Amino acid sequence: MKRIIGRLNPEDRHVNIWGAGFSGLILGYYLKDQGYSVTIYEKSNKVGGKIQTKKTAHGLAEKAANALFLNQDGIELIRELKLEPIIATKKLKRLILLKGKPRRPFQIKLFTKIALNAYKKPPLISDGLTVADFFEPLIGEENLKNYVSPALGGLYAETAEKLHFKSIFPQVGKRAQLDSYWAFIRMLMKHYKSQPKLETSGSVSFEGGMQTIINRLAEILKKDIKLNSKEPTKLKGNTVICTDAQSAAELLKEARPELSAELERIKYKQLSSTTVFLKREIKSLNKSFGTVIPLNSGFHSIGILNNKAIFPANNPNISSYTFIGHQEVGRKEIVEDILQLSNEITQDDIEHIETTFWDKALPVYDLQLFLAIKKLHQLASKEQNLAIFGNYVAGISLRDMISAAKNFSRNPADYAENP
């Protein structure tokens, strides 16, 4: 389990939290549950950060995360918040764009390559190892480009050449070498089987979209949140910085210059999220979760979500798709992608397009982030009243952040972990 950076003094029963995005809200919720009082300072006029759901005349448009992928902590949180989850449709196809068409990723050529190389010894697991370095001897450069990079790009918005192996596969722990790729596959299978069986599994959303969980947390914390805050950052008493790394670096620049310098090293990826409402479905994405798209494929998007198939209850009357891109896009680029996927769709079929661009959408899980987090843990282990939390710290997913916040709130002074 990845841990929030730093520690708090449990004898001081008040905590100041800077930032009312998901990390600030979920940590505030769990700290209150443990008997702490909190004050959450938010410089903007709204909570939730990037998690926003816009209600349009045609349906819901998620501006960032479209679902919560469950673990036990996520299930318990939903129950505590008295929310009724909408469970994603089971057994939807997961597709990858190959030769211009969305196809199932289970290609004979790929599995033949894995079978032939399964007992080959992988590279040494050094701090500098990338995902591409690890997998290329197993599957080759072409399969890496066509399968691994798009699949991981759907989660991390980055290619295998840039993603840091230990960060993406923390299950390897401190191993320096594996006997074979088959040993790596067995290790992942063993880890998967060791996870507790869940009463509800998969992804969930809510009536009204992901904004619903934000609104519920904000309702519980409404007396503790200060919007449009002009309050200067003070490291007096227990303080947790729950902003993106760059904003955290600025907040800590004067008080903790060493921490600030490490935070500045963390890079972010730009992303656009465009929800398109169509009068008819894109047939090549029928009964699918969506498709991931390799780079240099002629598309502006790196992935497409089939919203109506995933959550039909939130998209009852119209087909809805979300196109994820690396750059800011307009209607022209999205229409080009739609027409490449289907020659049956025309511009008249487009009811509405809703686009959001995030300049700092996701942290880049590269070697630089890995080394920065390692150094931040070393520096912050000396702190008694300061912690740092965000999706660059404890995992990129909402469920990772829920578990990290819950565990930290139970014992915020414990720094037994050796990061």
C-alpha positions as CSV (number, residue, x, y, z in Angstrom):
1,M,0.0,0.0,0.0
2,K,1.4,3.4,-1.0
3,R,1.3,5.9,1.8
4,I,0.6,9.6,2.1
5,I,3.9,11.5,2.4
6,G,4.6,12.9,5.9
7,R,2.9,12.6,9.3
8,L,0.6,14.4,11.7
9,N,0.6,14.9,15.4
10,P,-2.4,12.9,16.7
11,E,-2.4,14.9,20.0
12,D,-3.4,18.0,18.0
13,R,-7.0,17.2,17.0
14,H,-7.3,19.8,14.3
15,V,-6.0,19.5,10.8
16,N,-5.7,22.2,8.1
17,I,-6.1,20.9,4.6
18,W,-5.1,22.9,1.5
19,G,-7.2,21.9,-1.5
20,A,-10.8,20.7,-1.8
21,G,-10.3,18.3,-4.7
22,F,-11.0,14.6,-4.3
23,S,-7.9,14.1,-2.2
24,G,-8.7,16.9,0.2
25,L,-12.4,15.9,0.5
26,I,-11.7,12.2,1.1
27,L,-8.9,12.9,3.6
28,G,-11.1,15.4,5.4
29,Y,-13.9,12.9,5.6
30,Y,-11.8,10.1,7.1
31,L,-10.0,12.4,9.6
32,K,-13.4,13.7,10.8
33,D,-14.5,10.1,11.1
34,Q,-11.5,9.5,13.4
35,G,-12.5,12.4,15.7
36,Y,-10.4,15.2,14.2
37,S,-11.8,18.6,13.3
38,V,-10.7,19.9,9.9
39,T,-10.6,23.2,7.9
40,I,-10.3,22.8,4.2
41,Y,-9.0,25.8,2.3
42,E,-10.0,26.0,-1.4
43,K,-8.9,28.9,-3.6
44,S,-11.6,28.4,-6.2
45,N,-15.4,28.7,-5.8
46,K,-16.1,25.0,-6.1
47,V,-15.0,21.6,-4.7
48,G,-14.1,18.4,-6.4
49,G,-11.1,19.6,-8.5
50,K,-11.2,17.8,-11.9
51,I,-14.1,15.5,-11.0
52,Q,-17.1,17.3,-12.4
53,T,-20.3,16.2,-14.1
54,K,-22.1,18.6,-16.4
55,K,-25.8,18.1,-17.0
56,T,-26.6,19.0,-20.6
57,A,-29.9,18.9,-22.4
58,H,-28.8,15.6,-23.9
59,G,-27.3,13.9,-20.9
60,L,-24.4,13.8,-18.5
61,A,-20.9,14.7,-19.5
62,E,-18.0,13.7,-17.2
63,K,-15.1,16.2,-17.4
64,A,-12.6,13.7,-15.8
65,A,-13.1,10.4,-14.0
66,N,-16.2,8.6,-15.3
67,A,-16.3,5.9,-12.6
68,L,-14.9,4.5,-9.4
69,F,-13.2,1.1,-9.7
70,L,-14.1,-0.7,-6.5
71,N,-12.1,-2.2,-3.8
72,Q,-13.3,-3.1,-0.2
73,D,-12.6,0.5,1.0
74,G,-14.6,1.9,-1.9
75,I,-17.5,-0.3,-1.1
76,E,-17.5,0.7,2.5
77,L,-17.3,4.4,1.6
78,I,-20.3,4.2,-0.6
79,R,-22.2,2.5,2.1
80,E,-21.2,5.1,4.7
81,L,-22.2,7.9,2.4
82,K,-25.6,6.2,1.8
83,L,-25.2,6.4,-1.9
84,E,-26.8,3.9,-4.3
85,P,-24.1,2.9,-6.9
86,I,-24.9,2.3,-10.6
87,I,-22.9,-0.8,-11.5
88,A,-21.1,-0.8,-14.9
89,T,-22.4,-3.3,-17.4
90,K,-20.5,-6.6,-17.1
91,K,-18.6,-8.5,-19.8
92,L,-18.3,-5.6,-22.2
93,K,-15.6,-6.0,-24.9
94,R,-12.3,-4.2,-24.3
95,L,-11.0,-3.1,-27.7
96,I,-7.7,-1.8,-29.2
97,L,-7.6,0.0,-32.5
98,L,-5.6,-2.1,-35.0
99,K,-5.3,-1.3,-38.7
100,G,-7.9,1.4,-38.3
101,K,-10.5,-0.8,-36.7
102,P,-11.4,-1.5,-33.0
103,R,-10.6,-5.1,-32.4
104,R,-10.3,-7.5,-29.5
105,P,-6.7,-7.5,-28.1
106,F,-6.5,-11.3,-27.9
107,Q,-4.6,-11.7,-31.1
108,I,-2.9,-15.1,-31.9
109,K,0.3,-13.4,-33.0
110,L,0.7,-11.7,-29.7
111,F,0.0,-14.8,-27.6
112,T,2.3,-16.9,-29.8
113,K,5.1,-14.4,-29.0
114,I,4.5,-14.6,-25.3
115,A,4.4,-18.4,-25.3
116,L,7.7,-18.5,-27.2
117,N,9.5,-16.1,-24.8
118,A,7.8,-17.0,-21.5
119,Y,10.8,-18.7,-20.1
120,K,13.2,-16.0,-21.2
121,K,14.9,-14.1,-18.3
122,P,13.6,-10.4,-18.0
123,P,16.0,-7.5,-17.6
124,L,17.3,-6.5,-14.1
125,I,14.7,-4.6,-12.2
126,S,16.6,-1.4,-11.6
127,D,15.3,2.0,-10.7
128,G,15.8,3.2,-14.3
129,L,13.8,0.4,-15.9
130,T,10.9,1.5,-18.0
131,V,7.8,-0.6,-18.9
132,A,9.1,-0.8,-22.5
133,D,12.5,-2.0,-21.4
134,F,10.9,-4.8,-19.5
135,F,8.3,-6.0,-22.1
136,E,10.1,-5.5,-25.4
137,P,12.2,-8.8,-25.0
138,L,9.0,-10.7,-24.4
139,I,6.7,-9.3,-27.1
140,G,8.8,-7.2,-29.5
141,E,8.7,-3.6,-30.5
142,E,5.6,-3.8,-32.7
143,N,3.4,-5.5,-30.1
144,L,4.7,-3.1,-27.5
145,K,3.5,-0.2,-29.6
146,N,0.2,-1.8,-30.6
147,Y,-0.9,-3.4,-27.3
148,V,1.1,-2.4,-24.2
149,S,1.4,1.3,-24.8
150,P,-2.3,1.9,-25.7
151,A,-3.5,-0.3,-22.8
152,L,-1.4,1.6,-20.2
153,G,-2.1,4.8,-22.0
154,G,-5.8,4.3,-21.1
155,L,-4.8,4.6,-17.4
156,Y,-1.7,6.7,-17.3
157,A,-2.0,8.7,-20.6
158,E,1.7,7.9,-21.4
159,T,3.6,5.4,-23.5
160,A,5.5,2.4,-22.3
161,E,8.8,4.1,-23.2
162,K,8.2,6.7,-20.5
163,L,6.4,4.8,-17.8
164,H,8.5,3.7,-14.8
165,F,8.3,-0.1,-14.4
166,K,8.4,-0.2,-10.5
167,S,5.7,2.5,-10.3
168,I,3.3,0.7,-12.6
169,F,4.0,-2.8,-11.2
170,P,4.7,-2.3,-7.4
171,Q,4.0,-6.0,-6.9
172,V,7.6,-6.7,-7.8
173,G,8.6,-5.1,-4.5
174,K,12.4,-5.1,-3.9
175,R,13.1,-7.9,-6.4
176,A,16.1,-7.2,-8.5
177,Q,15.6,-10.1,-10.9
178,L,12.9,-12.5,-12.0
179,D,13.8,-16.0,-13.2
180,S,11.5,-15.7,-16.2
181,Y,8.6,-13.8,-17.7
182,W,6.4,-16.7,-16.7
183,A,7.5,-16.1,-13.1
184,F,6.3,-12.5,-13.5
185,I,3.0,-13.6,-14.9
186,R,2.5,-16.1,-12.0
187,M,3.4,-13.3,-9.5
188,L,0.7,-11.0,-10.9
189,M,-1.9,-13.9,-10.9
190,K,-1.0,-14.7,-7.3
191,H,-1.4,-11.1,-6.3
192,Y,-4.8,-10.9,-8.1
193,K,-6.0,-14.1,-6.4
194,S,-4.9,-12.9,-3.0
195,Q,-7.3,-9.9,-3.2
196,P,-10.4,-10.3,-1.1
197,K,-13.6,-11.3,-2.8
198,L,-15.9,-8.3,-3.2
199,E,-19.7,-8.3,-2.8
200,T,-19.8,-5.8,-5.7
201,S,-16.9,-5.7,-8.2
202,G,-15.9,-3.6,-11.2
203,S,-16.7,0.1,-11.8
204,V,-19.6,2.1,-10.5
205,S,-21.0,5.5,-11.0
206,F,-24.1,7.2,-9.4
207,E,-27.3,8.8,-10.5
208,G,-26.2,12.2,-11.6
209,G,-22.7,11.0,-12.4
210,M,-19.5,11.2,-10.4
211,Q,-20.4,14.7,-9.2
212,T,-22.8,12.9,-6.8
213,I,-20.0,11.5,-4.6
214,I,-18.3,14.9,-4.6
215,N,-21.5,16.6,-3.6
216,R,-22.1,14.1,-0.8
217,L,-18.6,14.6,0.7
218,A,-19.0,18.3,0.4
219,E,-22.4,18.2,2.2
220,I,-20.8,16.3,5.1
221,L,-17.9,18.7,5.2
222,K,-19.8,21.9,4.4
223,K,-19.1,23.6,7.7
224,D,-15.4,22.9,7.3
225,I,-14.8,24.1,3.7
226,K,-13.7,27.7,3.0
227,L,-14.2,28.5,-0.7
228,N,-12.5,31.4,-2.5
229,S,-9.9,31.3,0.2
230,K,-7.2,34.0,0.1
231,E,-5.7,32.6,3.3
232,P,-1.8,32.5,3.1
233,T,-0.4,29.0,3.6
234,K,0.6,28.5,7.2
235,L,2.4,25.5,8.6
236,K,1.1,26.0,12.0
237,G,-0.3,22.9,13.6
238,N,-1.3,19.9,11.5
239,T,-1.2,20.7,7.8
240,V,-1.9,18.5,4.7
241,I,-1.3,19.8,1.2
242,C,-3.9,18.2,-1.1
243,T,-3.2,20.0,-4.4
244,D,-1.3,19.0,-7.6
245,A,2.4,18.7,-7.2
246,Q,3.2,22.1,-8.9
247,S,0.7,24.0,-6.7
248,A,2.1,22.1,-3.6
249,A,5.6,23.2,-4.6
250,E,4.5,26.8,-4.7
251,L,2.7,26.6,-1.3
252,L,5.8,25.1,0.3
253,K,8.4,27.2,-1.5
254,E,9.4,29.5,1.4
255,A,8.6,27.2,4.4
256,R,10.1,23.9,3.0
257,P,12.4,24.7,0.0
258,E,13.7,21.1,-0.2
259,L,10.3,19.6,-0.4
260,S,9.2,22.3,-2.9
261,A,12.2,21.5,-5.2
262,E,11.3,17.8,-5.3
263,L,7.6,18.6,-6.0
264,E,8.6,20.8,-8.9
265,R,10.3,17.8,-10.6
266,I,7.0,16.1,-11.1
267,K,5.6,16.5,-14.6
268,Y,2.0,16.5,-15.7
269,K,0.3,15.4,-18.9
270,Q,-2.2,17.6,-20.7
271,L,-5.5,15.9,-21.6
272,S,-8.8,16.7,-23.3
273,S,-12.1,15.0,-22.5
274,T,-14.8,15.4,-25.1
275,T,-18.3,13.9,-24.7
276,V,-20.3,13.5,-27.9
277,F,-24.0,12.8,-28.0
278,L,-25.1,10.9,-31.2
279,K,-28.5,10.0,-32.6
280,R,-27.2,6.5,-33.4
281,E,-24.4,4.3,-32.1
282,I,-21.0,3.7,-33.6
283,K,-21.4,0.1,-34.7
284,S,-17.7,-0.8,-34.4
285,L,-17.9,0.0,-30.6
286,N,-21.2,-2.0,-30.1
287,K,-21.3,-3.8,-26.8
288,S,-17.9,-2.6,-25.8
289,F,-16.4,-0.6,-22.9
290,G,-14.7,1.4,-25.6
291,T,-11.3,1.3,-27.4
292,V,-7.8,2.4,-26.7
293,I,-5.9,3.9,-29.7
294,P,-2.2,3.6,-30.4
295,L,-0.2,6.8,-31.1
296,N,0.4,7.8,-34.8
297,S,-2.7,5.9,-35.9
298,G,-4.2,9.0,-37.6
299,F,-6.6,9.7,-34.7
300,H,-6.6,12.8,-32.5
301,S,-7.8,10.6,-29.6
302,I,-5.9,8.1,-27.5
303,G,-9.1,6.4,-26.2
304,I,-12.9,6.3,-26.4
305,L,-15.4,5.3,-23.8
306,N,-18.8,4.0,-24.8
307,N,-20.8,5.7,-22.0
308,K,-24.2,4.3,-23.0
309,A,-22.9,0.8,-22.9
310,I,-21.0,1.2,-19.6
311,F,-23.8,3.1,-17.7
312,P,-27.1,2.8,-19.6
313,A,-29.0,4.1,-16.6
314,N,-27.2,7.4,-16.9
315,N,-27.5,7.5,-20.7
316,P,-31.0,6.2,-21.4
317,N,-32.1,8.0,-24.5
318,I,-29.1,8.8,-26.7
319,S,-25.7,7.3,-27.6
320,S,-22.9,8.9,-25.7
321,Y,-19.1,8.6,-26.2
322,T,-16.1,10.3,-24.5
323,F,-13.0,10.9,-26.6
324,I,-9.8,11.3,-24.6
325,G,-6.9,13.2,-26.3
326,H,-3.4,14.4,-25.5
327,Q,-4.0,17.9,-26.9
328,E,-6.7,20.5,-26.9
329,V,-9.2,19.6,-29.6
330,G,-12.2,21.2,-31.2
331,R,-15.3,20.0,-33.0
332,K,-13.4,19.5,-36.2
333,E,-10.9,17.0,-34.8
334,I,-13.6,15.0,-32.9
335,V,-15.8,14.8,-36.0
336,E,-12.8,13.5,-38.0
337,D,-12.3,10.7,-35.4
338,I,-15.9,9.8,-35.5
339,L,-16.0,9.6,-39.3
340,Q,-12.9,7.4,-39.3
341,L,-14.6,4.9,-36.9
342,S,-17.9,4.9,-38.9
343,N,-18.8,5.8,-42.4
344,E,-22.4,5.6,-41.5
345,I,-22.4,8.5,-39.0
346,T,-22.9,12.0,-40.5
347,Q,-22.6,15.4,-39.0
348,D,-26.4,15.5,-38.7
349,D,-26.2,12.6,-36.2
350,I,-24.2,14.8,-33.8
351,E,-26.6,16.3,-31.2
352,H,-24.0,17.9,-28.9
353,I,-20.3,18.0,-28.1
354,E,-19.0,19.0,-24.7
355,T,-15.2,19.4,-24.4
356,T,-12.9,20.1,-21.4
357,F,-9.2,20.6,-21.6
358,W,-6.9,20.1,-18.6
359,D,-3.4,21.6,-18.7
360,K,-2.3,19.4,-15.7
361,A,-4.5,16.4,-16.1
362,L,-2.5,13.5,-14.7
363,P,1.0,13.2,-13.2
364,V,3.5,11.4,-15.4
365,Y,4.5,8.1,-13.7
366,D,8.1,8.2,-14.9
367,L,11.5,7.8,-13.3
368,Q,11.5,11.5,-12.3
369,L,8.3,11.1,-10.3
370,F,9.6,7.9,-8.7
371,L,12.8,9.5,-7.5
372,A,11.0,12.7,-6.4
373,I,8.5,10.7,-4.3
374,K,11.4,8.6,-2.8
375,K,13.2,11.8,-1.8
376,L,10.0,13.4,-0.5
377,H,9.4,10.5,1.8
378,Q,13.0,10.8,3.1
379,L,12.6,14.5,3.8
380,A,9.0,14.3,5.2
381,S,9.9,11.5,7.6
382,K,11.4,14.2,9.8
383,E,8.2,16.2,9.8
384,Q,5.8,16.0,12.8
385,N,2.9,18.1,11.5
386,L,3.0,18.1,7.7
387,A,1.7,15.7,5.0
388,I,1.3,15.8,1.2
389,F,-1.4,13.9,-0.6
390,G,-2.6,13.7,-4.2
391,N,-2.8,11.2,-7.2
392,Y,1.0,11.5,-7.7
393,V,1.6,10.2,-4.1
394,A,-0.6,7.2,-3.3
395,G,-1.7,5.9,-6.7
396,I,-3.4,7.4,-9.8
397,S,-6.9,5.9,-9.2
398,L,-9.7,7.1,-6.9
399,R,-9.8,3.7,-5.1
400,D,-6.0,4.0,-4.3
401,M,-6.6,7.4,-2.9
402,I,-9.6,6.3,-0.8
403,S,-7.5,3.4,0.7
404,A,-4.5,5.7,1.3
405,A,-6.6,8.4,3.1
406,K,-8.5,5.8,5.2
407,N,-5.3,4.1,6.4
408,F,-3.5,7.4,7.0
409,S,-6.4,8.8,9.1
410,R,-6.2,5.8,11.5
411,N,-2.6,6.4,12.3
412,P,-1.2,9.6,10.9
413,A,1.9,9.6,13.1
414,D,3.1,6.2,11.8
415,Y,5.9,6.3,9.3
416,A,7.0,2.6,9.6
417,E,6.9,2.2,5.8
418,N,10.2,2.3,4.0
419,P,9.2,3.9,0.7
